[in-house]
Amino acid sequence: MQIPQRHIGSDHTPEVIKSIENYLRKKGVDFLIETKVEDILNDGVKLSTGEKIRARYIIAAPGRSGASWLVNQAKKLGLEISHGPIDIGVRVEVPAIIMEPICKINRDPKFHIITKTYDDFVRTFCVNHRGYVVREVYEDYVGVNGHSLRDKASENTNFAFLVNVELTEPVENSTAYGESMAKTATTLGGGKPIIQRLGDLRRGRRSTWKRIKRCHVKPTLNSVTPGDIAMVMPHRIVTDIIEGLEMLDMVIPGVASDSTLLYAPEMKFYAMRVKVGKTMETNVENLFIAGDGAGVSRGIIIASATGILAARGILGKEK
């Protein structure tokens, strides 16, 4: 399905965010920057400084990095939650010319694949044509992501390649499972993400800088450690990644070349889902939920829509 797309670019995003901030400040909204909410209370929130802020209504929208925090809050508050699937995978980087024919049609194409061996669901996500791979720093581990700029282009294109993992009883906490994998990757990478050539992953050997420098693909992220992704991720996920890329190569020739670079880990944490009503209100009165970290959305556009639904819910109660 073709949808209209507008490329802002990470270099111009701050201007957009600033304009939103200015608009909200004019409406009387205050911001507490770099301030951690430690606990959600029945009548407000408690900050890490010990200060309490009283509120009639609360919208909790912690984002993906706050998924574990929200799980703990949900248990304390008695929220109705369920653990859903998690996306685990890598950030793939190839020469931009390989993706050019596809990205001319759709700048952020989506491919859904069912793998041969395990019949698992694998997908592409967040394509950054002529973009850059970047580090994502969390509290206990590092991961990778990608972005593209409007005023500066690289010679490469990158995209997430994610395996959908759903756990069942007795271990349902897929967020904790994913985080444990990310921490292992950070340990093996010496505090940096791991980089590996697809050819080395196929042959069961770790990559080295010497092999990477002989590649046709020059990495756009250099704060990485050459290694072996198979030391981090289970055999099933590694098999899914290799088979999935080889199937994608039938549509985009060259994407599964030995020189293709893989960065790990790339994970999307929206595994826990809070049960909400049509206005995003939880079973705790006047507590609303929004965004990916709460499991009610999977992407920035839908996340923003859940925030609007929550705001409308509060306005409706005020009326």
C-alpha positions in Angstrom: 0.0 0.0 0.0 1.4 3.4 -1.1 1.2 6.2 1.5 2.4 9.8 1.2 5.7 10.3 3.0 7.5 13.5 4.0 11.2 13.3 4.8 12.1 15.8 7.5 15.6 14.5 8.2 17.2 14.1 11.7 19.1 17.4 11.1 15.8 19.3 10.8 13.8 17.4 13.4 15.0 19.7 16.3 13.3 22.6 14.5 10.0 20.7 14.4 10.4 19.7 18.1 11.2 23.2 19.1 8.2 24.6 17.3 6.0 22.1 19.2 7.6 23.0 22.5 7.1 26.8 21.9 3.4 26.2 21.0 2.9 24.2 24.2 4.6 26.7 26.4 2.4 29.4 25.0 -0.5 27.2 26.1 0.8 27.1 29.6 2.6 23.7 29.6 5.7 23.3 31.7 8.5 20.9 31.0 10.8 19.2 33.6 13.8 18.2 31.4 16.2 15.4 32.5 13.8 14.7 35.4 13.1 11.0 36.2 9.7 9.9 37.4 10.3 7.2 40.0 6.8 6.2 40.8 3.2 6.8 39.6 1.0 7.5 42.6 -2.8 7.5 43.0 -2.8 11.3 43.1 0.3 12.2 41.1 3.9 11.2 40.6 7.0 10.9 42.7 10.3 12.1 41.2 13.7 10.6 41.8 14.5 13.7 43.9 11.8 12.7 46.3 9.5 15.6 45.2 5.9 14.7 44.6 3.7 16.4 42.0 0.0 16.2 42.5 -2.3 15.7 39.5 -5.9 14.9 38.7 -4.9 13.0 35.6 -1.8 11.2 34.5 -0.7 10.1 31.0 2.2 7.6 31.2 4.1 7.5 27.8 7.6 6.3 28.6 8.6 5.1 25.2 10.3 1.8 24.3 13.3 2.4 26.6 10.8 2.7 29.5 9.0 -0.6 28.9 10.6 -2.3 31.9 9.9 0.6 34.2 6.3 0.6 33.2 6.1 -3.2 33.9 7.2 -2.5 37.5 4.7 0.4 37.8 1.9 -1.8 36.4 2.6 -4.4 39.0 2.5 -1.9 41.9 -0.6 -0.2 40.6 -2.5 -3.3 39.7 -2.9 -2.5 36.0 -4.2 -5.2 33.7 -1.3 -6.2 31.5 -0.3 -9.0 29.1 3.1 -9.8 27.6 3.1 -9.8 23.8 5.9 -10.4 21.3 9.2 -8.6 21.0 11.2 -7.8 17.9 14.9 -8.9 18.0 17.4 -8.5 15.2 20.0 -6.4 13.5 20.6 -3.2 11.6 21.6 -4.0 8.0 23.8 -1.7 6.0 24.3 -2.0 2.2 25.5 0.2 -0.6 22.7 2.8 -1.4 22.7 1.8 -5.1 21.3 -1.6 -4.1 18.2 -0.1 -2.5 17.8 2.8 -5.0 15.2 1.1 -7.3 13.0 0.3 -4.3 13.5 3.6 -2.4 12.5 5.5 -5.6 9.1 3.9 -5.3 8.8 4.1 -1.5 11.4 5.8 0.7 10.6 3.5 3.7 9.5 0.1 2.1 8.1 -2.6 4.3 8.8 -6.3 3.6 7.2 -9.2 5.5 8.9 -12.6 5.3 8.1 -16.1 6.6 11.3 -18.0 7.1 11.8 -21.6 5.8 13.2 -23.5 8.7 11.2 -22.2 11.6 8.2 -20.6 9.8 8.9 -17.3 11.8 7.8 -13.8 10.9 10.7 -11.4 9.9 10.3 -7.9 8.7 12.2 -4.8 7.5 11.6 -1.6 9.4 12.9 2.0 9.4 14.7 2.2 6.1 17.2 5.1 6.0 18.1 5.6 2.4 21.6 7.2 2.2 21.5 7.4 5.9 23.7 6.5 8.9 23.8 3.8 11.6 23.8 5.3 15.1 24.2 4.0 18.7 21.3 3.8 21.1 22.5 4.1 24.7 20.3 2.7 27.4 20.8 2.4 31.2 22.4 -1.0 31.2 23.3 -1.7 27.5 23.8 -0.2 24.1 21.9 -0.9 20.9 21.7 0.4 17.3 19.3 2.3 15.2 19.5 4.4 12.0 18.6 7.8 10.7 19.0 9.9 7.6 19.7 13.6 7.1 18.1 16.0 4.7 21.2 18.1 4.0 23.8 15.3 4.1 23.8 11.9 2.5 26.0 8.8 2.9 26.9 6.1 0.3 24.9 3.5 2.2 21.3 2.6 3.1 20.4 0.9 6.3 17.3 -0.8 7.7 16.2 -2.8 10.7 15.7 -6.5 10.1 13.6 -7.9 13.0 12.5 -11.4 14.1 9.2 -11.5 15.9 9.6 -13.5 19.1 6.6 -14.5 21.3 7.2 -16.3 24.5 4.6 -18.6 26.3 4.2 -19.9 29.8 6.1 -20.2 32.1 8.4 -17.4 30.8 6.2 -14.6 29.3 8.3 -11.5 30.0 9.7 -10.9 26.6 11.0 -7.5 27.6 13.3 -9.1 30.2 14.3 -11.7 27.7 15.3 -9.1 25.1 17.2 -7.0 27.6 19.2 -10.0 28.8 20.3 -10.5 25.1 21.2 -6.8 24.7 23.3 -6.9 27.9 25.2 -9.9 26.6 25.9 -8.1 23.3 27.2 -5.1 25.3 29.5 -7.3 27.4 30.9 -9.1 24.3 31.2 -5.7 22.5 33.1 -4.1 25.4 30.4 -1.5 25.8 29.9 -1.0 22.1 27.5 -2.6 19.5 28.8 -5.6 17.6 29.4 -5.4 13.8 29.7 -8.4 11.5 29.8 -9.2 7.8 27.0 -11.4 6.6 29.5 -13.6 5.0 31.3 -14.2 8.3 28.0 -15.0 10.0 27.2 -17.5 7.3 30.5 -19.2 7.8 30.3 -19.3 11.6 33.3 -17.0 12.3 33.6 -13.6 13.9 34.5 -10.6 11.9 37.7 -8.6 12.2 38.5 -5.0 11.2 40.8 -6.5 8.5 37.9 -8.3 6.9 35.5 -5.4 7.3 38.0 -3.0 5.6 38.1 -5.3 2.6 34.3 -5.0 2.3 32.5 -3.1 -0.4 30.5 -1.5 2.3 32.2 1.1 4.5 30.5 1.3 7.9 28.8 4.6 8.8 29.2 3.8 12.5 32.7 3.2 13.7 32.2 3.0 17.4 31.6 -0.7 17.2 33.4 -4.0 18.0 33.8 -6.6 15.3 32.4 -9.9 16.6 30.1 -12.8 16.2 26.3 -12.2 16.5 25.8 -15.9 16.9 27.5 -15.6 20.3 24.7 -13.2 21.4 21.5 -14.4 19.7 20.0 -17.9 19.7 20.5 -20.2 16.7 16.9 -19.8 15.7 17.1 -16.0 15.4 20.4 -16.2 13.6 18.9 -18.7 11.1 15.9 -16.4 10.6 18.1 -13.4 9.9 20.2 -15.3 7.3 17.3 -17.0 5.6 15.2 -13.8 5.7 18.0 -11.8 4.0 18.5 -14.5 1.4 14.7 -14.4 0.6 14.8 -10.6 0.5 17.7 -10.9 -2.0 15.3 -12.3 -4.5 13.5 -9.0 -4.6 16.4 -6.7 -3.9 19.5 -8.4 -5.5 22.7 -7.7 -3.6 21.1 -7.2 -0.2 22.4 -10.6 1.0 26.0 -10.2 -0.3 28.9 -11.4 1.9 29.9 -7.8 2.3 26.6 -6.7 3.8 27.2 -5.4 7.3 25.1 -6.3 10.3 25.0 -4.3 13.6 23.6 -5.8 16.8 21.6 -5.6 18.8 18.5 -3.8 17.3 15.5 -4.4 19.5 12.0 -2.9 19.7 10.6 -3.0 23.2 6.8 -2.9 23.2 6.3 -6.3 24.5 4.0 -5.5 27.5 0.6 -4.3 26.6 -1.5 -2.4 29.1 -5.3 -3.0 28.8 -7.0 0.2 28.0 -10.4 1.5 26.9 -11.2 3.6 23.8 -9.7 6.7 25.4 -6.5 4.9 26.6 -7.7 5.0 30.2 -6.5 2.0 32.3 -8.4 0.2 35.0 -6.9 2.7 37.5 -9.2 5.7 37.3 -7.7 8.9 35.7 -4.5 7.0 34.7 -4.0 7.0 30.9 -1.4 5.2 28.8 0.2 6.1 25.4 3.0 5.0 23.1 5.2 2.1 22.2 6.5 1.5 25.8 3.0 0.6 26.9 2.5 -1.8 24.0 -0.5 0.2 22.6 1.4 1.3 19.5 4.2 0.2 17.2 5.7 3.2 15.6 5.9 7.0 16.0 2.7 7.9 14.1 0.4 5.5 16.0 2.2 6.4 19.2 1.3 10.1 18.6 -2.3 9.1 17.8 -2.6 7.3 21.2 -1.5 10.4 22.9 -4.3 12.4 21.2 -6.8 9.8 22.2 -5.6 10.0 25.8 -5.9 13.8 25.7 -9.4 13.6 24.3 -10.3 11.2 27.1 -9.2 13.7 29.7 -11.0 16.6 28.1 -14.1 14.4 27.9 -14.0 13.8 31.7 -13.4 17.5 32.4 -16.5 18.4 30.4 
